[in-house]
Amino acid sequence: MRKLWVVAKDAYLQTVKSLSFVILLLLPIIIGAVIAVISFFAAASAMNTNRDVALIGESAHYEEIQKIIGDNWKLNTEITTQEEAEKSLREDDISGYYQINESDGNVQIRFINRNDSPDMSQTKIQSELHDLERRESGKSLGLTEEEIAQIDKSDWNIETVTKTYGPEGEESTVDLSRKYIGLGIAYVVVFGMFMFITNYASIIATNIAQEKGTHIMEILLSCSSPMTQFFGKILGVSLAIFTQIAIYSIVGVITILTFPFDNLPLPEGVAIPSLGGFTGLIIPAVFMFIIGCFTYIVLAAMFGSFVSKAEDAQKAMTPMMIPLIAGFYIGMFSLNSPQALFVKVTSFIPFFTPFIMPFRIAGGTASQVEVWLSILGMVLFAVLVLFLSMKIYKKSVLDYDDSSLFAKVRRALWG
């Protein structure tokens, strides 16, 4: 056991001191920090941008129009002429101004704004102004308030109903906003897992090939067994993975505790969701992340033992990289089509499960039975991979023959 921890410590230190570890560790944090800072200041800037507007012109309905605009924007009542409005607009004292022109009972309202002004959505104001126009037109025709209200009232009720069906074909009520947040969580898990696997699989395979090529492996095996080396290296790399996850978790907790989320200038009615409602996705996704990373790292250690040059390690891992990349791209496809038959079938193939099943869970197309059956399949497959990799590693780690990869596998398994 002591020798195992010595090997694990050495593998761990080699991993965390590598440039690829530092890059993979810092890059998401830097990108996340940059995006957060830019988003915060952009949103704060948008909120602090001058959103004053002015209203100029004359009309018999001036007060009603003034109230409608004042209810939606901050109205600058000190500006009363077009010259003043143009000057204030040019000097960015206001974001825009409304100009009323009335002739023979016909009212024209124009909105003039800068091309670099914040988004001044006119939908609500235009709707309220059209309501005012309809009421005044009704009055001019001698209609009473009740008759005008009856015109506005419609007996027609037109609506769109979107139905969502669960994995068993049953009709379900899915909150679309929660669904999209869940898909976002699944995407982060899948993309993070793909990055972790490609990085750490490359590290362990390259280290084994390098030690074998420089004959350091022979010295190491004189002090410990091949299985001690095998499990020690896997343990060391696994600890490096957990170290990185722990750092991300600490940064995340500190961010949650210190970042002023309550002061974010979010649109009205929009709130930051709690992750507590996504445990049905997060817990299985964590299991898949751990099992998936372990399976591919074990395979990488096995393939790394086939070659005796560090530069050949990537080539040796090709049989492993093909299903890895295929699973990732199928997962990206399932992001938009989680109900496709092809997606459902491939989500039960252990090589592909960790990249596809999270999207099916987030999309509400996988039952709990399917989820845990797929995880059970991953566990059984990981055990099988571990057993075969142990047997192959033991035979191939000191095999310097230049025969083909398949020949080495056949010789390691059947002698």
Summary of the structure (lengths in Angstrom):
residues: 415
radius of gyration: 32.3
end to end distance: 29.3
largest distance: 106.2
contacts: 1191
relative contact order: 0.10
helix: 68%
strand: 7%
